[in-house]
Amino acid sequence: MQDLRFGVIGCGGMGRLHTTNASFVPGLKTIAYCDLILGKAQDFLRLFGGEYATDDADDLFADKSLDGVLIQTGEVAHPGLVTGAAQAGKHIFCEKPLARTLPEAKQAVEAVEKSGVKMVFGVCNRLAPMVQRAKRLVPHPVYTYCQCAETITSQAVHNLDLAVHLFHEAPLLKVYAQGQQVWGLDPHLPADSFVATLTFADGSVHCYIQHGASRNGTLRKYHYQLFGKENMVYLAERFKKCILHNTSGAVTQSFSFEGPDFGGEGADDVRGPFGYMGHYDELAHLCDCIRTGSASLLTVRQGMHVLAVEKAILESLATGMPVDFVEFCTRNGIDN
């Protein structure tokens, strides 16, 4: 099996995480590194090995020996880099979020779908082992509930993706939210925290609380609950545990991820090879898509769709009114 040769664009914390995980994926090699700060790219070359470092992504796009790129620079640069990679015929992994604006996201979607390259959008939690187990245990929840700290820009995409692309299978119909700027975490947005209700076509409902810098240390950064007619599932410890309860509240089954991770107990960087948050799995999935020609489970169009959900939430809290999500998508030229 010939190795798939990849370049890395963005040599910061997430770049280190993905490049480390890439080293464990059979048949995947990172051989080129790019960062606007050349010294960071050179550090990656020394740390992970390969052939060259550069501060110009066009060098990677022009390299005919590269099969693909791993992009993790931040959402401002993501649309342009995804478009450039697609036009160069490179397969793509891109961290979330896809873009800051819907027009930029649409540009990236059009470039990828026109090129025919394989792309995996970095919403890793959808492939996380305990998240997958929760979906099997409560396949059709009536209600789901999520609570999350940190910024809307970096975190909401993960949890909204789970709601609209995994846990609830019916189309999203209505979004209603209230929120405000409290901590100044997302100064480019009208709010940095909110409470949102998402209503789906089958009557199921998702409730989401993004509570900024106010953190419940017992629950860690985020947690999820799925309520079915006969039982419920609690995803605890940042999706490391999955606990099944019956209607009386008694625990009937409890599962914990077991496998090698980076970091110590309670560390935020416990996301290593074969880790419980799905980072390894998304890179392995991309390689499988490239080799077999199969479709990606984490698509660039889904990246645009979940950004639209976030934008509808922000529109609702700005107007104080519910948003008809079907009309919102039509107005913005996006498929629901």
Secondary structure per residue as TSV (DSSP state, phi and psi in degrees):
chain	resnum	aa	ss	phi	psi
A	1	M	-	360.0	118.5
A	2	Q	-	-71.2	138.2
A	3	D	-	-65.0	142.4
A	4	L	E	-86.2	124.3
A	5	R	E	-98.8	123.0
A	6	F	E	-121.5	150.9
A	7	G	E	-105.5	152.9
A	8	V	E	-111.6	125.4
A	9	I	E	-116.0	110.9
A	10	G	-	106.2	100.0
A	11	C	-	-109.4	47.1
A	12	G	S	-101.6	-149.7
A	13	G	H	-62.7	-46.8
A	14	M	H	-70.4	-33.2
A	15	G	H	-61.4	-40.7
A	16	R	H	-64.5	-41.9
A	17	L	H	-61.4	-49.3
A	18	H	H	-71.3	-36.8
A	19	T	H	-67.3	-36.7
A	20	T	H	-63.7	-48.3
A	21	N	H	-62.4	-36.8
A	22	A	H	-60.0	-31.8
A	23	S	T	-68.0	-15.0
A	24	F	T	-99.0	-9.7
A	25	V	S	-81.4	119.8
A	26	P	T	-57.5	129.6
A	27	G	T	80.7	9.4
A	28	L	E	-114.4	126.0
A	29	K	E	-126.7	133.5
A	30	T	E	-97.5	123.7
A	31	I	E	-124.7	-8.5
A	32	A	E	-139.6	146.3
A	33	Y	E	-136.3	135.3
A	34	C	E	-132.8	133.8
A	35	D	-	-153.5	147.8
A	36	L	S	-59.2	-28.6
A	37	I	S	-96.4	102.7
A	38	L	H	-55.7	-35.1
A	39	G	H	-59.7	-33.9
A	40	K	H	-67.2	-41.5
A	41	A	H	-64.5	-39.4
A	42	Q	H	-66.2	-36.2
A	43	D	H	-62.0	-41.9
A	44	F	H	-64.4	-39.7
A	45	L	H	-61.0	-42.2
A	46	R	H	-68.2	-38.2
A	47	L	H	-75.5	-43.9
A	48	F	H	-105.1	-13.1
A	49	G	-	80.7	164.1
A	50	G	-	146.8	-146.6
A	51	E	S	-122.1	-35.8
A	52	Y	E	-160.8	164.1
A	53	A	E	-127.5	149.6
A	54	T	E	-152.8	163.2
A	55	D	S	-110.0	14.0
A	56	D	-	-128.5	112.8
A	57	A	H	-62.0	-25.6
A	58	D	H	-62.0	-26.4
A	59	D	H	-62.1	-39.0
A	60	L	H	-71.9	-40.9
A	61	F	H	-64.3	-31.4
A	62	A	T	-84.7	-9.2
A	63	D	-	-80.3	105.7
A	64	K	T	-69.7	-13.0
A	65	S	T	-83.2	-11.0
A	66	L	-	-88.1	132.0
A	67	D	-	-84.7	-30.8
A	68	G	E	-164.5	179.3
A	69	V	E	-136.8	149.9
A	70	L	E	-106.3	119.2
A	71	I	E	-111.3	121.2
A	72	Q	-	-151.6	65.8
A	73	T	S	-102.9	-17.8
A	74	G	-	116.0	152.0
A	75	E	T	-66.9	-23.0
A	76	V	T	-62.6	-41.7
A	77	A	T	-89.9	-14.2
A	78	H	H	-55.8	-48.8
A	79	P	H	-59.8	-44.5
A	80	G	H	-65.2	-39.6
A	81	L	H	-70.6	-41.3
A	82	V	H	-61.0	-44.1
A	83	T	H	-63.0	-45.5
A	84	G	H	-62.3	-41.5
A	85	A	H	-65.3	-44.4
A	86	A	H	-62.7	-44.3
A	87	Q	H	-64.6	-26.7
A	88	A	T	-86.7	-0.8
A	89	G	T	77.0	24.0
A	90	K	-	-95.2	134.7
A	91	H	E	-67.4	153.8
A	92	I	E	-134.7	132.3
A	93	F	E	-110.4	131.6
A	94	C	E	-132.5	128.5
A	95	E	E	-63.5	158.5
A	96	K	S	-81.5	160.6
A	97	P	-	-76.5	164.3
A	98	L	-	-68.6	-36.2
A	99	A	-	-164.6	173.0
A	100	R	S	-92.7	-26.6
A	101	T	S	-125.8	155.6
A	102	L	H	-67.6	-39.0
A	103	P	H	-59.7	-39.2
A	104	E	H	-65.8	-40.5
A	105	A	H	-63.2	-41.7
A	106	K	H	-62.3	-37.9
A	107	Q	H	-59.5	-44.5
A	108	A	H	-66.4	-42.4
A	109	V	H	-60.5	-47.1
A	110	E	H	-61.2	-41.0
A	111	A	H	-66.3	-44.1
A	112	V	H	-67.2	-47.4
A	113	E	H	-68.8	-32.2
A	114	K	H	-69.5	-37.1
A	115	S	H	-74.9	-31.6
A	116	G	T	82.2	6.9
A	117	V	-	-73.1	160.3
A	118	K	-	-85.2	137.4
A	119	M	E	-138.4	137.3
A	120	V	E	-115.0	122.2
A	121	F	E	-87.8	133.4
A	122	G	E	-78.1	53.2
A	123	V	-	-97.5	73.7
A	124	C	G	-61.1	-29.9
A	125	N	G	-60.8	-23.8
A	126	R	G	-65.8	-22.0
A	127	L	G	-101.0	0.2
A	128	A	-	-63.0	137.2
A	129	P	H	-56.4	-44.2
A	130	M	H	-74.6	-29.3
A	131	V	H	-66.4	-43.9
A	132	Q	H	-61.4	-39.1
A	133	R	H	-65.1	-42.4
A	134	A	H	-58.7	-40.3
A	135	K	H	-64.1	-38.2
A	136	R	H	-69.1	-36.3
A	137	L	H	-74.6	-37.7
A	138	V	S	-129.5	79.8
A	139	P	S	-69.5	-25.6
A	140	H	S	-133.5	74.3
A	141	P	-	-67.3	146.8
A	142	V	S	-81.5	-40.9
A	143	Y	E	-133.1	143.9
A	144	T	E	-128.3	153.7
A	145	Y	E	-142.0	132.4
A	146	C	E	-132.6	144.6
A	147	Q	E	-131.9	130.5
A	148	C	E	-147.1	140.7
A	149	A	-	-98.2	-177.2
A	150	E	S	79.3	-165.2
A	151	T	-	-83.2	152.8
A	152	I	I	-62.9	-44.8
A	153	T	I	-57.6	-42.6
A	154	S	I	-93.4	-23.4
A	155	Q	I	-114.7	-34.7
A	156	A	I	-60.4	-34.5
A	157	V	H	-57.2	-40.8
A	158	H	H	-60.3	-50.5
A	159	N	H	-77.2	-35.5
A	160	L	H	-67.9	-36.0
A	161	D	H	-59.4	-44.0
A	162	L	H	-61.7	-39.4
A	163	A	I	-65.8	-48.4
A	164	V	I	-93.3	-16.4
A	165	H	I	-116.9	-1.0
A	166	L	I	-137.7	-64.9
A	167	F	I	-69.6	-41.0
A	168	H	-	-105.8	125.4
A	169	E	-	-98.3	-17.5
A	170	A	S	-79.8	155.7
A	171	P	-	-61.7	147.1
A	172	L	E	-76.5	130.1
A	173	L	E	-107.7	-41.1
A	174	K	E	-142.3	143.4
A	175	V	E	-128.9	130.4
A	176	Y	E	-136.1	132.5
A	177	A	E	-146.5	152.8
A	178	Q	E	-132.9	139.7
A	179	G	E	-172.6	-178.2
A	180	Q	E	-165.7	169.7
A	181	Q	-	-84.6	119.3
A	182	V	S	-118.7	-48.1
A	183	W	S	-107.9	-5.7
A	184	G	-	69.8	29.6
A	185	L	S	-78.5	-30.2
A	186	D	-	-125.7	73.9
A	187	P	T	-63.1	-20.9
A	188	H	T	-83.8	-5.0
A	189	L	S	-110.2	159.4
A	190	P	S	-71.5	-11.7
A	191	A	-	-151.3	155.3
A	192	D	S	-116.3	5.7
A	193	S	E	-158.4	151.7
A	194	F	E	-164.9	164.5
A	195	V	E	-120.9	124.8
A	196	A	E	-127.2	146.7
A	197	T	E	-120.1	125.5
A	198	L	E	-113.1	124.7
A	199	T	E	-111.3	130.8
A	200	F	E	-105.5	166.1
A	201	A	T	-64.3	-24.3
A	202	D	T	-89.5	6.9
A	203	G	S	89.5	-8.8
A	204	S	-	-71.2	156.9
A	205	V	E	-136.2	140.6
A	206	H	E	-115.8	131.5
A	207	C	E	-111.8	127.5
A	208	Y	E	-130.0	127.8
A	209	I	E	-116.7	118.1
A	210	Q	E	-106.3	110.3
A	211	H	-	-113.8	35.5
A	212	G	T	52.8	-131.1
A	213	A	T	-85.5	-3.0
A	214	S	-	-85.8	113.0
A	215	R	-	-121.2	138.0
A	216	N	-	-94.8	103.7
A	217	G	T	-62.1	-26.2
A	218	T	T	-67.0	-34.8
A	219	L	T	-92.1	-7.2
A	220	R	-	64.2	-161.4
A	221	K	S	-64.4	-41.7
A	222	Y	E	-153.1	159.2
A	223	H	E	-151.3	162.0
A	224	Y	E	-135.4	147.3
A	225	Q	E	-133.9	138.6
A	226	L	E	-119.4	122.0
A	227	F	E	-108.4	113.9
A	228	G	-	-100.8	-178.6
A	229	K	S	-72.4	-27.4
A	230	E	S	-115.4	-17.5
A	231	N	E	-161.0	176.7
A	232	M	E	-142.1	156.3
A	233	V	E	-121.9	137.8
A	234	Y	E	-115.6	118.9
A	235	L	E	-94.9	109.9
A	236	A	E	-112.5	168.4
A	237	E	T	51.5	52.5
A	238	R	T	58.1	41.1
A	239	F	T	73.4	21.2
A	240	K	T	-87.9	-21.7
A	241	K	E	-123.9	146.1
A	242	C	E	-129.8	117.7
A	243	I	E	-121.8	122.8
A	244	L	E	-98.2	127.5
A	245	H	E	-117.3	147.5
A	246	N	E	-87.2	-176.7
A	247	T	T	-64.9	-21.8
A	248	S	T	-85.5	-5.2
A	249	G	S	95.2	-3.4
A	250	A	-	-74.8	140.2
A	251	V	E	-73.0	124.3
A	252	T	E	-105.1	-29.9
A	253	Q	E	-150.5	146.2
A	254	S	E	-137.9	131.0
A	255	F	E	-126.1	145.1
A	256	S	E	-132.2	143.2
A	257	F	-	-65.3	134.7
A	258	E	-	-127.1	121.0
A	259	G	S	166.4	171.4
A	260	P	-	-72.1	136.4
A	261	D	-	-137.5	159.4
A	262	F	S	-84.3	157.7
A	263	G	S	84.3	166.1
A	264	G	-	-94.0	-177.7
A	265	E	T	-59.9	125.0
A	266	G	T	84.2	-2.7
A	267	A	-	-73.7	146.0
A	268	D	T	-73.5	-15.8
A	269	D	T	-98.4	23.7
A	270	V	-	-80.2	74.0
A	271	R	-	-140.4	29.0
A	272	G	-	-79.4	-163.6
A	273	P	T	-55.8	133.2
A	274	F	T	62.1	22.6
A	275	G	-	-72.2	168.4
A	276	Y	T	-78.5	-7.0
A	277	M	T	-98.0	-0.4
A	278	G	S	88.6	7.2
A	279	H	H	-65.1	-43.5
A	280	Y	H	-63.3	-43.5
A	281	D	H	-60.8	-36.7
A	282	E	H	-70.2	-33.3
A	283	L	H	-73.0	-40.9
A	284	A	H	-62.3	-38.0
A	285	H	H	-64.3	-41.5
A	286	L	H	-60.9	-44.8
A	287	C	H	-61.6	-39.7
A	288	D	H	-65.1	-40.5
A	289	C	H	-62.1	-41.4
A	290	I	H	-64.9	-44.9
A	291	R	H	-74.5	-35.0
A	292	T	H	-101.4	-14.1
A	293	G	-	78.9	9.2
A	294	S	-	-74.9	160.4
A	295	A	-	-78.5	147.1
A	296	S	-	-70.1	143.0
A	297	L	S	-83.2	-21.5
A	298	L	S	-119.4	86.9
A	299	T	-	-92.2	160.2
A	300	V	H	-64.6	-34.3
A	301	R	H	-66.2	-36.2
A	302	Q	H	-65.4	-33.4
A	303	G	H	-61.0	-41.1
A	304	M	H	-68.2	-39.9
A	305	H	H	-64.0	-44.2
A	306	V	H	-70.4	-30.0
A	307	L	H	-64.7	-37.0
A	308	A	H	-63.4	-38.0
A	309	V	H	-62.3	-44.9
A	310	E	H	-60.9	-43.0
A	311	K	H	-66.7	-35.0
A	312	A	H	-66.4	-37.8
A	313	I	H	-60.4	-46.5
A	314	L	H	-65.3	-35.5
A	315	E	H	-66.5	-39.9
A	316	S	H	-64.4	-44.6
A	317	L	H	-71.6	-24.7
A	318	A	H	-74.9	-34.7
A	319	T	H	-95.5	-19.6
A	320	G	T	76.3	12.1
A	321	M	S	-123.5	152.9
A	322	P	-	-63.2	152.3
A	323	V	E	-113.0	125.3
A	324	D	E	-73.4	108.3
A	325	F	H	-70.6	-31.4
A	326	V	H	-63.4	-46.2
A	327	E	H	-65.7	-39.0
A	328	F	H	-59.1	-44.8
A	329	C	H	-66.2	-42.1
A	330	T	H	-61.5	-43.7
A	331	R	H	-61.9	-32.7
A	332	N	T	-100.5	7.4
A	333	G	T	68.4	37.9
A	334	I	-	-124.7	138.7
A	335	D	-	-73.5	136.1
A	336	N	-	-87.9	360.0
